[in-house]
Amino acid sequence: MSTAEYSRKLDELDRLLNDPDVPMQPDRIWSLLADVSRPELPSSALSAISGPASLGGRGISS
């Protein structure tokens, strides 16, 4: 998720929670919370996580 999209979602969440003129939308609030609490990692970070370094720095030795 881009920084702009993350910021937009936070702004929408703030509006839903704090604007007294906006009706409560629990499903949308939970969805936004899920999105901003776990922003997607770039694919390069995912490959680094799934590599040998994710085993505590111990690679496979022969």
Buried (B, 14 or more C-beta within 10 A) or exposed (E): BEEEEBEEBEEBBEEBEEEEEEEEEEEEBEEBEEBBEEEEEEEEEEEEEEEEEEEEEEEEEE
